[in-house]
Amino acid sequence: MGDAAVGARSGREGEEHRGRPVEAAGPAADDFVTSGNESPAGDGDGPGGGQPPTAQGGSGDDTPQAKQPRSFWKELPILIGIALVLALLIKTFLVQAFSIPSDSMQNTLQQGDRVLVDKLTPWFGSEPERGEVVVFHDPDNWLAGEPTPDPNPLQQVLSWIGLMPSAEEKDLIKRVVGVGGDTIECKGTGPLKVNGMALNEPYVYPGNTPCSQDDQGGQFKVKVPEGHIWVMGDHRQNSRDSRYNQGDKNNGFVPVDKVVGRAVVIAWPVNRWTNLPVPDTFDQPGLAAGPSSAAVLTAAPQGLALAGAVPLVLWRRRRYGVGEGRRKG
């Protein structure tokens, strides 16, 4: 009986085993508990797919591997290239640095100063105004006889990207004292007069007189043609400006299209950092030649509007008057 019972029991257990899967042994249970994701049946259903996890994520791990950053030395040429392109664009369209080669603009500018010139404003049709310090291309051999510097290769590269002035470009820097339509006059030692108004010029070099007493151009009275400017250096007795170039093809006037831009700030040396504003003397009332251009521009649209409104009003009155007469009839 004991054996039979055991045999029967074994038979029943065999049938039970055939009717259901045999449970995994201890290590499989440990894997299940550890993973926290796997199915206890191990039949491939669910996220685990029946495969035990591994510490490294296994071959089925789709996590992207982090890319190693480029070496600084590999990125350096790219950064230099981008900087050169930006510097070239800025030089061409926005701002360019110029070096002051002489003392003709003392004490406003000293020899060796570096100034930044606004080249963007002229692109929008703006023309130089009285009192501005401007850089312009040589109009007609004003720099004849001046020595030409011989830059080294490094200076040539720096000038090409705008960090240094080009030795090939013949540029000058002066102050605008007259624009198109102005009458400029120097008599005796001064003061300088613009359209009959005397200028108080605190920027003139100490010890200089506003006008020079000589027969080479220091005494003059000229009217500036439209599209031109009259320029003078702040070091009046040491500046070959419009006064001393009246024999050139432009009679000493500088064509506006020769102007590179306005010098807006002294950028170097550091102890001379400052901006270059228009002096207050150029803001005095009545300085403009003839009626104020602003007043003319303001009045003209109003006059045109009035001239156009009168016929319109008369036409409307006549039309509605005729219509009312017809209705009454």
Buried (B, 14 or more C-beta within 10 A) or exposed (E): EEEEEEEEEEEEEEEEEEEEEEEBEEEBEEBBEEBEEBBEEBEEEEEBEEEBBEEEEEEEEEEEEEEEEEEEEEEEEEEEEEEEEEBEEBBEEBBBBBBBBBBBBBEBBEEEBBBBBBBEBBEEEEBBEBBBBBBBBBBBEBEEEEEEEEBEEEBEEBBBBBBBBBEEEBBBBBBBBBBBBBBBBBEEEBBBBBBEBBBEBEBBBEEBBBBBEEEEBBBBEBBBBEEBBBBBBBBBBBBBBBBBBBEBEBBBBBBBEBBBBBBBBBBBEEEEEEEBEBBEBBEEEEBBBEEBEEEEEEEEEEEEEEEEEEEEEEEEEEEEEEEEEEEEE
